[in-house]
């Protein structure tokens, strides 16, 4: 199997799969789900005086894990500060 074959397989991965979810963006959800989000946005846009912002693409699994790790580190830091304060 050549690199070209592997790149062809990667280019034609289905939307909403695990690889696309890991990478994030519009490929992380299926086309039906994206269409539903855009229809919902259009209904809100028609029924409101101000135009709402366009829907944002889903966040990647990597970004979610990074945010969780950052939040846990912040919680641990605050816990140690609170323990020091109580003494």
Buried (B, 14 or more C-beta within 10 A) or exposed (E): EEEEEEEEEEEEEEBBEEEBBEBBEBBBBBEEBBEEBEEEBEEEEEEEEEEEEEBEBBBBBEEEEEEEEEEEEEEEEEEEEEEEEEE
